[in-house]
Amino acid sequence: MTDVIVRATARGWASGSFPGGLEVSLVDAVGQEHRIVEKVPVLTTHEDTIATPQPTERWIAADMEHVNGERVGITFTYGTETRSGLKSLTLKADDVRWL
């Protein structure tokens, strides 16, 4: 169940074929950037197209795992993972919105 959305920045298109592979980046609680390439419908309900200007802020679906002060542990939905194979991250609470 998706219970949060997390702040990301759409960086550009990895694939222009339908439904499109969008590259997004997220910054974790210690300031490290992580990149994800995934189909748009998996990441967001926003209707990005190849003509959508980049970079732009996007909020992507995730599941909240834990809260520890100002840090929130999340797991990406639908098996999404970072380019380095991470399926979960700890983010600053300001970068997480509860649904």
N, C-alpha and C positions, 0 to 999 in steps of 0.2 A: 504494500500500500504506500503510495506517495504521500508523505505528510509534510514535506518541506520543498521549497525551491531555493536554489543557491545561485549567487551572483557569479556570472561568467562573462567573458568578453568574446564575442564572435570575431574571429581573426580573418576568415576567408573561406573559400570553397576548396575542398580537397577533391571534389567530384561534382561536375555539373549535370550528370545524368540523373534522371528521376529516381528516388526522391531527393537526391543531393546529399553529399557528405560535407558537413560543415565542421570546420576546425574552431574549437573554442579553447580559451585558457581560463584557469582558475588560480587564485593565489591562496595557499593554505595559511594556517594560523601563524606559521613562523616565517612567512614571506616567500616561500618557494613557489614558483610557477609550475603548473601542470597543464598539459595539453590533452585534449580529447578530440578525436575525429569520429563522427557518428552521423547517422541520417537525421535530418531536421525533425521529423515527427517523433523520434525517440527522445530528442533533447528538449524540445519546447513546443508549445502550441502556437507560437508566433509563426506567421507564414512568410519566412524568409525565402527569397528567390535569388537567382544569380545577379539580379539588378539591385538587391538590397546593399546599400553602402556599408562597408566594413572599415575599421572595427566599430562595433556597436555593442552596448550592454544587452545581455540576455539573462534570463533566469531559467535554470534548468531543474528538472525533477530529480528528487532524491528522497531517501528515507533517513530520518533522524535515528541515530544509534545511541547517543549519549550526550549529556550536557555537563560540562565541567567549568563552572564560572563563565568566562567570556568565550569559551571554546565549545564548538559543537562538532561531534563526530557524525559523519554522514556516510551512507553507502549509495552509490549511484543505482538508479532503477534500470530494469530491462537488461541487466548484464553489462551495462556500459562500464568501460574502464579507461584509464589514462593511457597514453602512448607507452608508458613504462610498465603497464600492467596492473596499476592500482585500482581496486574496486571501491575503496573508501578513502576518505581524507578527514582531517580535523581542520575546521575553518573557524575564523573569527565569527562571533555571534552576529555582528553587523552584516555579514555576507549571507545570512540565512533568514528566510521568511517562513513562518509556520502557516500552513493552509488551514 
